[in-house]
């Protein structure tokens, strides 16, 4: 396991330490992520997330198998995770220092609106490809 990196919400009520699986970031173009973040969800897959104080943590069950975690005070979008799992997709912007991450992948590319595009060369996966990968791991 790598080193834990610190982060938190805009108002500071939620602080966490997360261990990235690798130093890469992905972007989700699905309609739920775009509504949740008012853009795309830029996230880092983390093997574990430890929250210092869960009092300000809000949890929204966005599907049968996943939930979105945010700060109830300032509204910062923090994590996408499956209930009962230590791993999570942590918002890139929630890390105190996100400068070491590399942009490597775009998911739900089939739901991306035509009005924007990233210049980076990335691996691209459709929604069905992402769901199939989760199902193969026994997560969906």
C-alpha positions in Angstrom: 0.0 0.0 0.0 1.1 3.5 -0.7 1.1 6.5 1.6 -2.1 8.1 2.7 -2.9 11.5 1.3 -4.9 14.1 3.1 -7.9 16.0 1.9 -11.2 17.5 2.9 -14.2 19.6 1.9 -14.4 23.3 1.2 -15.4 24.3 4.7 -13.1 21.9 6.5 -15.8 20.0 8.5 -14.9 16.8 6.7 -11.2 15.7 6.7 -9.9 12.4 5.4 -6.8 10.4 4.7 -7.0 8.2 1.5 -4.6 5.7 0.1 -4.6 5.9 -3.8 -4.4 2.6 -5.6 -2.1 4.3 -8.0 -1.3 8.0 -8.8 -3.8 8.3 -11.6 -7.0 10.1 -12.1 -10.0 9.3 -14.1 -13.1 11.2 -15.4 -16.6 10.0 -15.3 -19.0 11.4 -17.9 -22.2 9.6 -16.7 -25.2 11.8 -16.3 -25.4 11.3 -12.5 -21.8 12.4 -12.0 -22.3 15.4 -14.2 -25.4 16.5 -12.2 -23.7 15.7 -8.9 -20.6 17.8 -9.6 -21.9 20.4 -12.1 -19.3 19.1 -14.5 -17.4 15.8 -14.8 -16.4 13.8 -11.8 -12.6 13.7 -11.7 -11.6 11.0 -9.2 -8.8 8.9 -7.9 -9.4 5.2 -7.1 -8.4 4.7 -3.4 -7.9 1.4 -1.6 -9.1 3.0 1.7 -10.5 6.2 3.0 -10.4 7.1 6.7 -12.6 10.0 7.7 -11.6 12.0 10.8 -15.1 13.0 11.9 -18.2 11.7 10.1 -20.6 14.1 11.8 -20.8 16.4 8.7 -20.8 13.6 6.2 -23.9 13.2 4.0 -24.6 10.0 2.1 -26.9 9.8 -0.9 -27.7 6.3 -2.2 -27.6 7.1 -5.9 -28.2 3.5 -7.2 -28.8 0.0 -5.9 -25.1 -0.6 -5.6 -23.4 2.8 -5.0 -23.6 5.9 -2.9 -22.3 9.5 -3.2 -20.7 11.1 -0.2 -20.6 14.8 0.4 -20.3 17.5 3.2 -23.7 18.3 4.6 -22.4 21.8 5.5 -20.8 23.2 2.4 -22.0 20.6 -0.2 -18.6 19.5 -1.5 -18.8 16.3 -3.5 -16.2 14.0 -1.9 -16.5 10.2 -2.7 -18.3 7.7 -4.8 -18.3 4.3 -3.2 -20.1 1.0 -2.8 -21.7 0.5 0.7 -19.6 -1.5 3.1 -16.4 -1.2 1.1 -13.2 0.6 2.2 -12.3 1.6 -1.3 -13.8 4.7 -3.0 -13.4 7.0 -5.9 -12.2 10.2 -4.2 -12.8 13.6 -5.8 -9.5 14.8 -7.2 -10.3 18.3 -6.0 -10.8 17.2 -2.4 -7.2 16.3 -2.0 -5.0 18.9 -0.4 -2.4 18.5 -3.1 -3.5 16.8 -6.3 -0.4 17.8 -8.4 1.1 14.3 -8.4 -1.8 12.6 -10.2 -1.8 11.8 -13.9 -5.0 11.8 -16.1 -5.3 8.3 -17.5 -8.9 7.3 -18.2 -12.4 8.5 -19.1 -15.4 6.3 -18.3 -19.0 6.4 -19.5 -17.6 8.0 -22.6 -20.8 7.1 -24.4 -22.7 9.6 -22.2 -20.3 12.5 -22.8 -22.0 15.5 -24.3 -20.5 16.7 -27.6 -19.9 20.2 -26.2 -16.6 19.4 -24.5 -13.6 17.2 -25.0 -10.3 16.7 -23.2 -7.0 17.1 -25.1 -5.2 14.3 -23.1 -4.7 10.9 -24.6 -6.7 8.6 -22.3 -8.1 5.1 -22.2 -11.9 5.4 -22.9 -14.6 3.0 -21.6 -18.3 3.0 -22.3 -20.9 2.6 -19.6 -21.6 -1.1 -20.5 -17.8 -1.8 -20.4 -17.6 -0.2 -16.9 -20.6 -2.1 -15.6 -19.3 -5.4 -17.0 -15.9 -4.8 -15.3 -17.8 -4.2 -11.9 -19.9 -7.3 -12.5 -16.8 -9.4 -13.2 -15.4 -8.3 -9.9 -18.7 -9.2 -8.1 -19.5 -5.6 -7.4 -22.6 -4.9 -9.5 
